[in-house]
Amino acid sequence: MEKKVPNIENGSMARDMKELKDLGKQMEHLRDGLELAEDERIADPIQLEEDTGIEKK
């Protein structure tokens, strides 16, 4: 079965104030590293600049 996913563009802004408020609520509820560890999960890995060959400014 195929999932229907809307065409989402990375880096797009919120379309209206309601969506902006919803995104803010989602960010308030993000779990930190300790909370993730309690559930035996890990946070997304940090992308280091030295791994990509980009010099720090």
C-alpha positions, 0 to 999 in steps of 0.5 A: 500500500502506498502512502500519500505524502504531501509535497513538502519543501525543506526550509519552508516557513509556517503558512499561518499563525496557527501552524506557527503556534502548533510548531512552538508547542511541538518544540516545547515538548521535545525530550532532552538527552536524559529523557531519551536515555530513560526510554533507552533511546538516543538523540540524533547524532551531532553532525561535526564540521570536521567530518564533512571537511568544512573548516570552523570559522 
